[in-house]
Amino acid sequence: MGKYIKYYAVGTQGILFMIVLLLLGYWIGCQIDPESFWPGFLAALGALSGLLSFICLLWKLLKEEDRKKNAKQMGN
């Protein structure tokens, strides 16, 4: 049960982080020039960087789970 709660928390955190970076990129783009391509471009860049960090965090979490599982099997 605890493993699923951890995945839910990480998933929620990742989605919110992507949204925050998207909004931050849009805001910075509007500060540069609201009529140009910058708001959309920086919003997309923020969302992609949020997605990349989310994938890296999930990968690290899965590797940690495997490491704990292997250590437990070696100990028995």
The first five atom37 places (N, CA, C, CB, O) and aatype in JSON, in Angstrom:
{
  "aatype": [12, 7, 11, 18, 9, 11, 18, 18, 0, 19, 7, 16, 5, 7, 9, 10, 13, 12, 9, 19, 10, 10, 10, 10, 7, 18, 17, 9, 7, 4, 5, 9, 3, 14, 6, 15, 13, 17, 14, 7, 13, 10, 0, 0, 10, 7, 0, 10, 15, 7, 10, 10, 15, 13, 9, 4, 10, 10, 17, 11, 10, 10, 11, 6, 6, 3, 1, 11, 11, 2, 0, 11, 5, 12, 7, 2],
  "atom_mask": [
    [1, 1, 1, 1, 1],
    [1, 1, 1, 0, 1],
    [1, 1, 1, 1, 1],
    [1, 1, 1, 1, 1],
    [1, 1, 1, 1, 1],
    [1, 1, 1, 1, 1],
    [1, 1, 1, 1, 1],
    [1, 1, 1, 1, 1],
    [1, 1, 1, 1, 1],
    [1, 1, 1, 1, 1],
    [1, 1, 1, 0, 1],
    [1, 1, 1, 1, 1],
    [1, 1, 1, 1, 1],
    [1, 1, 1, 0, 1],
    [1, 1, 1, 1, 1],
    [1, 1, 1, 1, 1],
    [1, 1, 1, 1, 1],
    [1, 1, 1, 1, 1],
    [1, 1, 1, 1, 1],
    [1, 1, 1, 1, 1],
    [1, 1, 1, 1, 1],
    [1, 1, 1, 1, 1],
    [1, 1, 1, 1, 1],
    [1, 1, 1, 1, 1],
    [1, 1, 1, 0, 1],
    [1, 1, 1, 1, 1],
    [1, 1, 1, 1, 1],
    [1, 1, 1, 1, 1],
    [1, 1, 1, 0, 1],
    [1, 1, 1, 1, 1],
    [1, 1, 1, 1, 1],
    [1, 1, 1, 1, 1],
    [1, 1, 1, 1, 1],
    [1, 1, 1, 1, 1],
    [1, 1, 1, 1, 1],
    [1, 1, 1, 1, 1],
    [1, 1, 1, 1, 1],
    [1, 1, 1, 1, 1],
    [1, 1, 1, 1, 1],
    [1, 1, 1, 0, 1],
    [1, 1, 1, 1, 1],
    [1, 1, 1, 1, 1],
    [1, 1, 1, 1, 1],
    [1, 1, 1, 1, 1],
    [1, 1, 1, 1, 1],
    [1, 1, 1, 0, 1],
    [1, 1, 1, 1, 1],
    [1, 1, 1, 1, 1],
    [1, 1, 1, 1, 1],
    [1, 1, 1, 0, 1],
    [1, 1, 1, 1, 1],
    [1, 1, 1, 1, 1],
    [1, 1, 1, 1, 1],
    [1, 1, 1, 1, 1],
    [1, 1, 1, 1, 1],
    [1, 1, 1, 1, 1],
    [1, 1, 1, 1, 1],
    [1, 1, 1, 1, 1],
    [1, 1, 1, 1, 1],
    [1, 1, 1, 1, 1],
    [1, 1, 1, 1, 1],
    [1, 1, 1, 1, 1],
    [1, 1, 1, 1, 1],
    [1, 1, 1, 1, 1],
    [1, 1, 1, 1, 1],
    [1, 1, 1, 1, 1],
    [1, 1, 1, 1, 1],
    [1, 1, 1, 1, 1],
    [1, 1, 1, 1, 1],
    [1, 1, 1, 1, 1],
    [1, 1, 1, 1, 1],
    [1, 1, 1, 1, 1],
    [1, 1, 1, 1, 1],
    [1, 1, 1, 1, 1],
    [1, 1, 1, 0, 1],
    [1, 1, 1, 1, 1]
  ],
  "atom_positions": [
    [[0.82, -1.2, 0.0], [0.0, 0.0, 0.0], [0.87, 1.26, 0.0], [-0.93, 0.0, 1.21], [0.54, 2.24, -0.67]],
    [[1.96, 1.23, 0.75], [2.83, 2.4, 0.85], [3.5, 2.75, -0.46], [0.0, 0.0, 0.0], [3.75, 3.92, -0.75]],
    [[3.79, 1.71, -1.27], [4.44, 1.95, -2.56], [3.52, 2.75, -3.48], [4.84, 0.62, -3.21], [3.98, 3.65, -4.19]],
    [[2.24, 2.42, -3.48], [1.3, 3.11, -4.36], [1.07, 4.55, -3.92], [-0.02, 2.36, -4.4], [0.88, 5.44, -4.75]],
    [[1.1, 4.77, -2.62], [0.96, 6.14, -2.11], [2.16, 6.98, -2.55], [0.83, 6.14, -0.57], [2.02, 8.14, -2.91]],
    [[3.34, 6.36, -2.52], [4.55, 7.07, -2.95], [4.47, 7.43, -4.43], [5.81, 6.2, -2.68], [4.81, 8.55, -4.82]],
    [[4.02, 6.49, -5.27], [3.88, 6.77, -6.69], [2.83, 7.84, -6.96], [3.52, 5.49, -7.44], [3.02, 8.69, -7.84]],
    [[1.74, 7.81, -6.21], [0.7, 8.83, -6.37], [1.24, 10.21, -6.01], [-0.53, 8.48, -5.51], [0.99, 11.19, -6.71]],
    [[1.99, 10.27, -4.91], [2.55, 11.56, -4.48], [3.56, 12.08, -5.5], [3.22, 11.41, -3.1], [3.56, 13.27, -5.82]],
    [[4.4, 11.2, -6.01], [5.39, 11.62, -7.0], [4.7, 12.03, -8.3], [6.41, 10.48, -7.28], [5.11, 13.01, -8.93]],
    [[3.67, 11.3, -8.71], [2.93, 11.66, -9.91], [2.25, 13.01, -9.79], [0.0, 0.0, 0.0], [2.3, 13.83, -10.71]],
    [[1.62, 13.25, -8.66], [0.96, 14.53, -8.43], [1.98, 15.66, -8.41], [0.18, 14.5, -7.11], [1.75, 16.73, -8.98]],
    [[3.1, 15.43, -7.74], [4.15, 16.44, -7.68], [4.7, 16.73, -9.08], [5.29, 15.98, -6.75], [4.94, 17.89, -9.42]],
    [[4.9, 15.7, -9.88], [5.42, 15.9, -11.23], [4.48, 16.68, -12.12], [0.0, 0.0, 0.0], [4.91, 17.56, -12.87]],
    [[3.19, 16.37, -12.04], [2.2, 17.09, -12.86], [2.12, 18.55, -12.43], [0.82, 16.42, -12.74], [2.08, 19.45, -13.28]],
    [[2.09, 18.79, -11.13], [2.04, 20.18, -10.66], [3.3, 20.95, -11.03], [1.83, 20.21, -9.14], [3.23, 22.13, -11.36]],
    [[4.46, 20.28, -10.97], [5.72, 20.92, -11.34], [5.7, 21.3, -12.82], [6.91, 20.0, -11.03], [6.17, 22.38, -13.19]],
    [[5.16, 20.42, -13.67], [5.06, 20.73, -15.1], [4.15, 21.94, -15.32], [4.54, 19.52, -15.88], [4.46, 22.8, -16.14]],
    [[3.04, 21.99, -14.61], [2.11, 23.11, -14.77], [2.75, 24.42, -14.31], [0.81, 22.85, -13.98], [2.59, 25.45, -14.95]],
    [[3.46, 24.36, -13.19], [4.11, 25.57, -12.67], [5.16, 26.07, -13.66], [4.76, 25.31, -11.3], [5.23, 27.27, -13.93]],
    [[5.97, 25.17, -14.2], [6.99, 25.6, -15.18], [6.35, 26.11, -16.46], [7.93, 24.45, -15.5], [6.86, 27.05, -17.07]],
    [[5.24, 25.51, -16.87], [4.52, 26.0, -18.04], [4.03, 27.42, -17.82], [3.35, 25.07, -18.38], [4.21, 28.29, -18.67]],
    [[3.41, 27.66, -16.67], [2.9, 29.0, -16.37], [4.03, 30.01, -16.21], [2.05, 28.97, -15.11], [3.9, 31.17, -16.62]],
    [[5.12, 29.58, -15.61], [6.27, 30.48, -15.46], [6.84, 30.86, -16.82], [7.36, 29.81, -14.59], [7.17, 32.02, -17.06]],
    [[6.96, 29.88, -17.72], [7.44, 30.17, -19.06], [6.51, 31.11, -19.81], [0.0, 0.0, 0.0], [6.97, 32.0, -20.52]],
    [[5.22, 30.9, -19.66], [4.25, 31.79, -20.31], [4.35, 33.21, -19.76], [2.82, 31.25, -20.13], [4.3, 34.18, -20.51]],
    [[4.48, 33.32, -18.45], [4.58, 34.65, -17.82], [5.84, 35.38, -18.28], [4.57, 34.52, -16.28], [5.8, 36.56, -18.6]],
    [[6.97, 34.65, -18.3], [8.22, 35.28, -18.75], [8.1, 35.69, -20.22], [9.42, 34.31, -18.56], [8.56, 36.76, -20.6]],
    [[7.48, 34.83, -21.04], [7.27, 35.18, -22.44], [6.4, 36.4, -22.62], [0.0, 0.0, 0.0], [6.66, 37.22, -23.5]],
    [[5.38, 36.54, -21.79], [4.52, 37.74, -21.86], [5.27, 38.98, -21.4], [3.25, 37.55, -21.01], [4.99, 40.08, -21.89]],
    [[6.21, 38.83, -20.48], [7.01, 39.97, -20.04], [7.96, 40.42, -21.15], [7.8, 39.61, -18.77], [8.26, 41.61, -21.26]],
    [[8.44, 39.48, -21.96], [9.34, 39.83, -23.07], [8.55, 40.57, -24.15], [10.01, 38.55, -23.66], [8.87, 41.71, -24.48]],
    [[7.53, 39.92, -24.69], [6.68, 40.53, -25.73], [5.42, 39.68, -25.88], [7.45, 40.64, -27.11], [5.49, 38.56, -26.4]],
    [[4.29, 40.18, -25.42], [3.06, 39.37, -25.46], [2.55, 39.06, -26.87], [1.98, 40.07, -24.7], [1.78, 38.12, -27.04]],
    [[2.95, 39.82, -27.85], [2.45, 39.62, -29.22], [3.36, 38.72, -30.05], [2.3, 40.96, -29.91], [3.04, 38.42, -31.2]],
    [[4.48, 38.28, -29.5], [5.42, 37.47, -30.28], [5.2, 35.98, -29.99], [6.88, 37.87, -29.96], [4.21, 35.59, -29.36]],
    [[6.13, 35.17, -30.46], [6.05, 33.73, -30.26], [6.58, 33.3, -28.89], [6.81, 33.02, -31.35], [6.44, 32.14, -28.52]],
    [[7.2, 34.22, -28.14], [7.86, 33.86, -26.88], [6.95, 33.23, -25.83], [8.48, 35.07, -26.31], [7.37, 32.25, -25.21]],
    [[5.75, 33.71, -25.58], [4.92, 33.07, -24.54], [4.67, 31.58, -24.82], [3.6, 33.79, -24.42], [4.8, 30.76, -23.92]],
    [[4.3, 31.26, -26.03], [4.05, 29.85, -26.37], [5.3, 29.0, -26.34], [0.0, 0.0, 0.0], [5.3, 27.87, -25.85]],
    [[6.38, 29.57, -26.88], [7.64, 28.84, -26.92], [8.17, 28.55, -25.53], [8.67, 29.62, -27.72], [8.56, 27.42, -25.23]],
    [[8.19, 29.56, -24.67], [8.71, 29.37, -23.32], [7.78, 28.51, -22.46], [8.93, 30.71, -22.64], [8.25, 27.79, -21.58]],
    [[6.48, 28.57, -22.72], [5.55, 27.69, -22.01], [5.8, 26.24, -22.4], [4.09, 28.09, -22.32], [5.81, 25.36, -21.54]],
    [[6.0, 25.99, -23.69], [6.29, 24.63, -24.14], [7.63, 24.15, -23.6], [6.29, 24.56, -25.68], [7.77, 22.99, -23.21]],
    [[8.61, 25.03, -23.58], [9.93, 24.67, -23.04], [9.83, 24.35, -21.55], [10.92, 25.82, -23.26], [10.46, 23.4, -21.08]],
    [[9.05, 25.12, -20.81], [8.85, 24.85, -19.39], [8.15, 23.53, -19.16], [0.0, 0.0, 0.0], [8.53, 22.77, -18.27]],
    [[7.13, 23.24, -19.96], [6.41, 21.97, -19.82], [7.33, 20.79, -20.15], [5.18, 21.94, -20.73], [7.28, 19.77, -19.47]],
    [[8.15, 20.93, -21.19], [9.07, 19.84, -21.54], [10.14, 19.62, -20.48], [9.73, 20.14, -22.87], [10.49, 18.48, -20.17]],
    [[10.66, 20.7, -19.91], [11.66, 20.53, -18.85], [11.01, 19.94, -17.6], [12.32, 21.89, -18.51], [11.65, 19.16, -16.89]],
    [[9.76, 20.29, -17.32], [9.05, 19.67, -16.2], [8.82, 18.19, -16.44], [0.0, 0.0, 0.0], [8.95, 17.38, -15.52]],
    [[8.47, 17.83, -17.67], [8.27, 16.42, -18.02], [9.57, 15.64, -17.9], [7.7, 16.3, -19.43], [9.58, 14.52, -17.39]],
    [[10.67, 16.22, -18.37], [11.96, 15.55, -18.29], [12.38, 15.33, -16.83], [13.02, 16.37, -19.02], [12.86, 14.25, -16.49]],
    [[12.2, 16.33, -15.99], [12.56, 16.16, -14.58], [11.65, 15.14, -13.9], [12.48, 17.51, -13.84], [12.09, 14.41, -13.02]],
    [[10.38, 15.08, -14.3], [9.44, 14.1, -13.76], [9.86, 12.69, -14.15], [8.01, 14.39, -14.26], [9.82, 11.78, -13.32]],
    [[10.26, 12.49, -15.4], [10.71, 11.17, -15.85], [11.98, 10.76, -15.12], [10.95, 11.17, -17.37], [12.12, 9.6, -14.72]],
    [[12.91, 11.69, -14.93], [14.15, 11.38, -14.2], [13.85, 11.01, -12.76], [15.1, 12.58, -14.24], [14.48, 10.09, -12.22]],
    [[12.93, 11.69, -12.13], [12.55, 11.38, -10.75], [11.91, 10.0, -10.66], [11.6, 12.45, -10.21], [12.22, 9.24, -9.74]],
    [[11.03, 9.67, -11.59], [10.42, 8.34, -11.59], [11.46, 7.25, -11.83], [9.33, 8.26, -12.65], [11.4, 6.19, -11.2]],
    [[12.39, 7.5, -12.72], [13.43, 6.52, -13.01], [14.29, 6.28, -11.77], [14.31, 6.98, -14.19], [14.61, 5.14, -11.44]],
    [[14.65, 7.35, -11.09], [15.44, 7.23, -9.87], [14.67, 6.45, -8.8], [15.83, 8.62, -9.34], [15.25, 5.63, -8.1]],
    [[13.38, 6.71, -8.68], [12.55, 6.01, -7.71], [12.47, 4.52, -8.03], [11.15, 6.62, -7.67], [12.57, 3.69, -7.12]],
    [[12.3, 4.18, -9.3], [12.24, 2.77, -9.69], [13.57, 2.07, -9.47], [11.81, 2.65, -11.14], [13.59, 0.91, -9.05]],
    [[14.68, 2.74, -9.76], [15.99, 2.14, -9.51], [16.21, 1.9, -8.03], [17.1, 3.03, -10.07], [16.8, 0.89, -7.64]],
    [[15.74, 2.83, -7.19], [15.86, 2.67, -5.75], [15.04, 1.47, -5.27], [15.42, 3.95, -5.02], [15.49, 0.72, -4.4]],
    [[13.84, 1.3, -5.82], [13.0, 0.16, -5.46], [13.69, -1.15, -5.84], [11.62, 0.26, -6.16], [13.69, -2.1, -5.06]],
    [[14.28, -1.21, -7.05], [14.99, -2.41, -7.47], [16.19, -2.7, -6.59], [15.43, -2.28, -8.92], [16.47, -3.85, -6.27]],
    [[16.9, -1.66, -6.2], [18.07, -1.83, -5.35], [17.67, -2.4, -3.99], [18.81, -0.49, -5.17], [18.34, -3.28, -3.46]],
    [[16.58, -1.89, -3.43], [16.09, -2.41, -2.15], [15.63, -3.85, -2.28], [14.95, -1.54, -1.62], [15.88, -4.67, -1.39]],
    [[14.97, -4.16, -3.39], [14.49, -5.53, -3.62], [15.66, -6.5, -3.76], [13.61, -5.58, -4.89], [15.63, -7.59, -3.19]],
    [[16.69, -6.1, -4.5], [17.87, -6.96, -4.67], [18.63, -7.12, -3.36], [18.79, -6.38, -5.74], [19.14, -8.21, -3.08]],
    [[18.73, -6.07, -2.57], [19.42, -6.16, -1.29], [18.67, -7.08, -0.34], [19.58, -4.76, -0.66], [19.28, -7.81, 0.43]],
    [[17.37, -7.05, -0.4], [16.55, -7.92, 0.45], [16.72, -9.37, 0.04], [15.07, -7.51, 0.39], [16.79, -10.25, 0.9]],
    [[16.79, -9.64, -1.27], [16.97, -11.01, -1.75], [18.36, -11.53, -1.42], [16.73, -11.08, -3.25], [18.51, -12.72, -1.12]],
    [[19.36, -10.69, -1.46], [20.73, -11.11, -1.14], [20.87, -11.4, 0.35], [21.74, -10.04, -1.56], [21.66, -12.25, 0.75]],
    [[20.1, -10.69, 1.15], [20.17, -10.87, 2.6], [19.52, -12.15, 3.07], [0.0, 0.0, 0.0], [19.85, -12.66, 4.13]],
    [[18.59, -12.69, 2.28], [17.88, -13.91, 2.68], [18.61, -15.12, 2.26], [16.51, -13.95, 2.12], [18.15, -16.23, 2.52]]
  ]
}
